[in-house]
Amino acid sequence: MDHISGCFPGEKAKRIIMLGIAVFFIAFCFIPYDSMAVTLREGLKIVTSSGRDVQISGEEEYMAAARVSIAGAALMPGIDVYANQTWLRYQPEAKFSPFGPVPMSEKDYLTYGFRLRQLIYDFGKTSSLVRSARLTLKSKKLNTERVRNLAAVKFITAYFNLLESRKLLNVAEQQVRRLGEHLSDTKAMYKEGLITKNNLLQAEVMLSDAKQKRIDAENFFQLRGSVINSMLRKPLNEPVDIQEVDRRPFTDSGLEEAWKLAEGQRPELREMETAIMAIEAELESIRVDFFPQIYLSGGYEYQENRYMVHENNWSISAGASLNLFSGGATKAKMRQKEARLITLKEKRGKLLDMIRLETKKAYLGLKAAMHKIKVTEKAIDQANENLRLQRLRYKEGVGTATDVTDAVTLLTLAGTNYWNSVYQSRKAEARLLYSVGEDLVAAYCN
């Protein structure tokens, strides 16, 4: 009994330990995924696979694929099956003098059978329509590629905007802290009678203004977080935790090289070129409407008729059909497609100029932002040193309170300009990659 009772404490402790492990495991497993940090890579995969615009483009791609099947169906045989029962008021008879009328068929009879029709040759009309449908499908796929890349650049921009607003919020908090320290120094000097109350009031007003700006920065951060949630199709008020992006895609190329890349890689240009070829194929299919269609048809039919030697019969026939007059519709369709062709070619030239301007804007924006980073880095060091000297002079009674608050304002401005420049460069990188047609998911995730 003593041995058994002595085992209980160990068993109880073991159970408690196992229970604790189980609780920890369950708690860990059920930590909401949304509370974890959203990386740029994860967000890009979500917006480029399940974004609303991407899904819409995917459905349009599916419809274009169905059009290929519809166009190609004309090359397959058409089979019709039929059956009917006929009731006549009078039995069909033929005059056969001098014996009187002779019955030709039943008064009521059953008929059934099937007909098969196969297009033999239509001078390339169907093949042109199939080629046009395939080119349209290719155009839709390129549009999906464009939509994905556009969704990616929008998300990257929003992601860097949120990172920037977080840094600016930190800058605002540092301003509040520095002005709080200045207020503490001012209160101490006021108690010692070294300064007037006007200086104390000035410090309090400056701190109050800084706190209001910090609130504005916090609101701005929250709004930009809601933009990310909207793109990820999450509740707008859900807290967002993001990570800094270490990867910097290679964008060290000249403007002329960037233009060449854009002309060869932008899906919009390739989509436009494919659409032009599709219209040309449609135009060719309309031209051959002036030629006949050659076909082969055949079938089987059974007709209930005891007066016929053979109630069932097989048939086969070859023929040609030609629409001799359509009221000018064929020529009107040709003029319509020709005008559409000219329009698309002009639009392509306009689109190319717009893409080049977009590329140049992103290129110059990146160069300017990189230069600003170097300038603002030096300005931060200078502003820090200036604040240190002004606070020292103020404590020694040489400087004024205005000198200190101006130094704090300059340091805040330098920090704001620096982080603006940093994230302007990151966003300009993404825009430049987008403008030359690079796959942004591959650029930022691989």
Buried (B, 14 or more C-beta within 10 A) or exposed (E): EEEEEEEEEEEEEEEEEEEEEEEEEEEEEEEEEBEEEBBBBBBBBBBBEEBEBBEEBBEBBEEBBEBBEEBBEBEEEEEEEEEEEEEEEEEBEEEEEEEEEEEEBBEEBBBBBEBBBBBEEBBBBBBBBBBBBBBBBBBBBBBBBBBBBBBBBBBBBBBBBBBBBBBBBBBBBBBBBBBBBBBEBBBEBBEEEEBEEEBBEBBBEBBEBBBEBBEEBBEBBBEBBBBBBEBBEBEEEBEBEBEEBEEEBEBEBEEEEBBEBBBEBBBBBBBBBBBBBBBBBBBBBBBBBEBBBBBBBBBEBBBBBEEEEEBEEEEEEEEEEEEEEEEEEBEEBBEBBBEBBEEBEEEBEEBBEEBBEBBBBBBEBBBBBBEBBEEBBEBBEEBBEBBEEBBEBBBEEEBBBEBBBBBBBBBBBBBBBBBBBBBBBBBBBBBBBBBBBBBBBEBBBE
